[in-house]
Amino acid sequence: MKQFLYAKPSISNLEISYVLDAVKNGWGSKCYDYINKFQENLKNYIGAKYAIATSSCTGALHLVLSALGVEEGDEVIL
């Protein structure tokens, strides 16, 4: 069976150093230092007035569903 590659990451030593720094120093309440830095950099990079970063996909999905007005009892298929 032939594989269909749809995405390939571009990871340099710079990204590896960021990950190592976060792994060594980004635990507990310090994780928000990294989240806030990412959020600010993303906002500036895309030229947006606002950006929201979360510490997990679950948190991000919760925010999106809430913003869309999804309520208890609504059916959501992901």
C-alpha positions as CSV (number, residue, x, y, z in Angstrom):
1,M,0.0,0.0,0.0
2,K,1.4,3.4,-1.0
3,Q,1.5,6.0,1.8
4,F,0.1,9.4,1.3
5,L,2.2,11.9,3.3
6,Y,0.1,15.0,4.0
7,A,2.4,16.9,6.4
8,K,6.0,16.9,7.4
9,P,7.3,18.9,10.3
10,S,10.2,21.3,9.9
11,I,12.2,20.9,13.1
12,S,15.6,22.6,13.5
13,N,17.9,22.9,16.5
14,L,16.1,26.1,17.5
15,E,12.8,24.3,17.9
16,I,14.6,21.4,19.8
17,S,16.1,24.0,22.2
18,Y,12.7,25.5,22.8
19,V,11.2,22.1,23.6
20,L,14.1,21.2,25.9
21,D,13.7,24.5,27.8
22,A,10.0,23.9,28.2
23,V,10.5,20.4,29.4
24,K,13.2,21.5,31.9
25,N,11.5,24.6,33.2
26,G,7.8,24.8,32.1
27,W,6.0,22.7,34.8
28,G,3.2,23.7,37.1
29,S,2.4,27.4,37.1
30,K,5.4,28.1,34.9
31,C,3.6,26.5,31.9
32,Y,1.7,29.7,31.5
33,D,4.9,31.6,30.8
34,Y,5.3,29.5,27.7
35,I,1.6,29.6,26.7
36,N,1.6,33.4,27.1
37,K,4.8,33.8,25.1
38,F,3.4,31.5,22.3
39,Q,0.1,33.4,22.3
40,E,1.8,36.8,21.9
41,N,4.2,35.6,19.2
42,L,1.3,33.9,17.3
43,K,-0.8,37.1,17.5
44,N,2.1,39.2,16.2
45,Y,3.0,36.7,13.5
46,I,-0.5,36.5,12.0
47,G,-1.3,40.2,12.6
48,A,-4.3,39.5,14.8
49,K,-5.5,41.9,17.5
50,Y,-6.2,38.9,19.7
51,A,-5.1,35.3,20.1
52,I,-5.9,32.6,22.6
53,A,-3.6,29.7,23.3
54,T,-4.5,26.9,25.7
55,S,-2.4,24.3,27.5
56,S,-4.4,21.4,25.9
57,C,-6.5,20.4,22.9
58,T,-9.4,19.7,25.4
59,G,-9.3,23.3,26.6
60,A,-9.2,24.6,23.0
61,L,-12.2,22.5,22.0
62,H,-14.1,23.6,25.1
63,L,-13.5,27.3,24.2
64,V,-14.5,26.8,20.6
65,L,-17.7,24.9,21.4
66,S,-18.6,27.5,24.0
67,A,-18.0,30.3,21.5
68,L,-20.3,28.6,19.0
69,G,-23.1,28.4,21.6
70,V,-23.0,24.7,22.0
71,E,-24.9,23.8,25.2
72,E,-25.6,20.7,27.4
73,G,-27.7,18.3,25.4
74,D,-26.5,19.4,22.0
75,E,-25.0,16.7,19.8
76,V,-21.3,17.3,18.8
77,I,-19.4,14.9,16.5
78,L,-15.7,15.4,16.3
